[in-house]
Amino acid sequence: MDHILINELEEFKKINPTSENIARWFYHYLKESVHSAGGRVDKIVIHEGPENLAFFEPTSLP
């Protein structure tokens, strides 16, 4: 996923690439590979600047 424009990803052709949507996408993108390695993704945090952030946290964790 290196050196690509986020708007060119199929997922973001249908939704606006806001920080919240990017965090949600990263959660779903990482969840299975992290789980298969014995880990768990609890939250994804996107920092927009020194004082602003957005995050995605699933409502129920396995």
MODELLER restraints for C-alpha pairs under 7 A, 6 or more apart:
rsr = mdl.restraints
at = mdl.atoms
rsr.add(forms.Gaussian(group=physical.xy_distance, feature=features.Distance(at['CA:6:A'], at['CA:12:A']), mean=6.84, stdev=0.5))
rsr.add(forms.Gaussian(group=physical.xy_distance, feature=features.Distance(at['CA:7:A'], at['CA:13:A']), mean=6.18, stdev=0.5))
rsr.add(forms.Gaussian(group=physical.xy_distance, feature=features.Distance(at['CA:19:A'], at['CA:46:A']), mean=6.38, stdev=0.5))
rsr.add(forms.Gaussian(group=physical.xy_distance, feature=features.Distance(at['CA:19:A'], at['CA:54:A']), mean=5.86, stdev=0.5))
rsr.add(forms.Gaussian(group=physical.xy_distance, feature=features.Distance(at['CA:20:A'], at['CA:54:A']), mean=5.49, stdev=0.5))
rsr.add(forms.Gaussian(group=physical.xy_distance, feature=features.Distance(at['CA:20:A'], at['CA:55:A']), mean=5.95, stdev=0.5))
rsr.add(forms.Gaussian(group=physical.xy_distance, feature=features.Distance(at['CA:20:A'], at['CA:56:A']), mean=6.51, stdev=0.5))
rsr.add(forms.Gaussian(group=physical.xy_distance, feature=features.Distance(at['CA:23:A'], at['CA:44:A']), mean=5.56, stdev=0.5))
rsr.add(forms.Gaussian(group=physical.xy_distance, feature=features.Distance(at['CA:23:A'], at['CA:45:A']), mean=6.43, stdev=0.5))
rsr.add(forms.Gaussian(group=physical.xy_distance, feature=features.Distance(at['CA:23:A'], at['CA:46:A']), mean=6.23, stdev=0.5))
rsr.add(forms.Gaussian(group=physical.xy_distance, feature=features.Distance(at['CA:23:A'], at['CA:55:A']), mean=5.82, stdev=0.5))
rsr.add(forms.Gaussian(group=physical.xy_distance, feature=features.Distance(at['CA:23:A'], at['CA:56:A']), mean=5.41, stdev=0.5))
rsr.add(forms.Gaussian(group=physical.xy_distance, feature=features.Distance(at['CA:24:A'], at['CA:56:A']), mean=5.32, stdev=0.5))
rsr.add(forms.Gaussian(group=physical.xy_distance, feature=features.Distance(at['CA:27:A'], at['CA:44:A']), mean=6.14, stdev=0.5))
rsr.add(forms.Gaussian(group=physical.xy_distance, feature=features.Distance(at['CA:31:A'], at['CA:41:A']), mean=6.03, stdev=0.5))
rsr.add(forms.Gaussian(group=physical.xy_distance, feature=features.Distance(at['CA:34:A'], at['CA:40:A']), mean=6.00, stdev=0.5))
rsr.add(forms.Gaussian(group=physical.xy_distance, feature=features.Distance(at['CA:42:A'], at['CA:57:A']), mean=6.36, stdev=0.5))
rsr.add(forms.Gaussian(group=physical.xy_distance, feature=features.Distance(at['CA:43:A'], at['CA:55:A']), mean=6.94, stdev=0.5))
rsr.add(forms.Gaussian(group=physical.xy_distance, feature=features.Distance(at['CA:43:A'], at['CA:56:A']), mean=5.76, stdev=0.5))
rsr.add(forms.Gaussian(group=physical.xy_distance, feature=features.Distance(at['CA:43:A'], at['CA:57:A']), mean=4.60, stdev=0.5))
rsr.add(forms.Gaussian(group=physical.xy_distance, feature=features.Distance(at['CA:44:A'], at['CA:55:A']), mean=5.46, stdev=0.5))
rsr.add(forms.Gaussian(group=physical.xy_distance, feature=features.Distance(at['CA:44:A'], at['CA:56:A']), mean=5.29, stdev=0.5))
rsr.add(forms.Gaussian(group=physical.xy_distance, feature=features.Distance(at['CA:44:A'], at['CA:57:A']), mean=6.63, stdev=0.5))
rsr.add(forms.Gaussian(group=physical.xy_distance, feature=features.Distance(at['CA:45:A'], at['CA:53:A']), mean=6.86, stdev=0.5))
rsr.add(forms.Gaussian(group=physical.xy_distance, feature=features.Distance(at['CA:45:A'], at['CA:54:A']), mean=5.88, stdev=0.5))
rsr.add(forms.Gaussian(group=physical.xy_distance, feature=features.Distance(at['CA:45:A'], at['CA:55:A']), mean=4.29, stdev=0.5))
rsr.add(forms.Gaussian(group=physical.xy_distance, feature=features.Distance(at['CA:45:A'], at['CA:56:A']), mean=6.65, stdev=0.5))
rsr.add(forms.Gaussian(group=physical.xy_distance, feature=features.Distance(at['CA:46:A'], at['CA:53:A']), mean=5.54, stdev=0.5))
rsr.add(forms.Gaussian(group=physical.xy_distance, feature=features.Distance(at['CA:46:A'], at['CA:54:A']), mean=5.22, stdev=0.5))
rsr.add(forms.Gaussian(group=physical.xy_distance, feature=features.Distance(at['CA:46:A'], at['CA:55:A']), mean=5.93, stdev=0.5))
rsr.add(forms.Gaussian(group=physical.xy_distance, feature=features.Distance(at['CA:47:A'], at['CA:53:A']), mean=4.30, stdev=0.5))
rsr.add(forms.Gaussian(group=physical.xy_distance, feature=features.Distance(at['CA:47:A'], at['CA:54:A']), mean=6.52, stdev=0.5))
